Amino acid sequence: MPESLAALEQQRSNLMAEFARLNDLRPGSVTGIVRRCGKPTCHCAQPEDTGHGPTLRLTYKVQGKTISEALPTQAAVRKAGQEIGEFRKYRELGRSFVEINEKICRLRPVEEDLPSGQEEKDRNDPKGNHARSRATVECHLQRPPQDGASGFGGHRNGGALSYAPCRGNRAD
């Protein structure tokens, strides 16, 4: 049986309340790193030795780059684990929120608006042409004063157009 619009809106409200109850969160994972220090006399230089560690680290991505932070104490490991768990709840709530909103969008009826005066004018112009005089366009778009001998605009603004308020008679 399809869900009613009111029931879906209630589910969405419940999800929003769950979002508000989320604690500190962050993406990432806790990983154990085993490494070799590189000293030739250290036990980790032996072929059968497992190396140093594991040392626990929080690993996550920022702008495509992997970041790894040391977690020096068990308390830091527990804190990071709780934050990662909250982030996973956040992602799941986000997925559910979008799914419910999609259902709401499909069920909500379309409200037909009466066309405004401008929409009527636009509808009568099949090509979408809205004629304006050249003077009106030039009045609104002017180049800022040039600061260079080349005449192509300054190095700061690249000769870009900017809005300029018009004074005097306007054609629009």
Stockholm file with secondary structure:
# STOCKHOLM 1.0

chainA/1-172         MPESLAALEQQRSNLMAEFARLNDLRPGSVTGIVRRCGKPTCHCAQPEDTGHGPTLRLTYKVQGKTISEALPTQAAVRKAGQEIGEFRKYRELGRSFVEINEKICRLRPVEEDLPSGQEEKDRNDPKGNHARSRATVECHLQRPPQDGASGFGGHRNGGALSYAPCRGNRAD
#=GR chainA/1-172 SS CCCCHHHHHHHHHHHHHHHHTCCSCCCCEEEEEEECCCCTTSGGGSTTCCCEEEEEEEEEEETTEEEEEECCSHHHHHHHHHHHHHHHHHHHHHHHHHHHHHHHHHHSCCCCCCCCHHHHHHHHCTTCCCCCCHHHHHHHEECCCCCSTTSSCCTTTTTCCEECCCCSCCCC
#=GC SS_cons         CCCCHHHHHHHHHHHHHHHHTCCSCCCCEEEEEEECCCCTTSGGGSTTCCCEEEEEEEEEEETTEEEEEECCSHHHHHHHHHHHHHHHHHHHHHHHHHHHHHHHHHHSCCCCCCCCHHHHHHHHCTTCCCCCCHHHHHHHEECCCCCSTTSSCCTTTTTCCEECCCCSCCCC
//
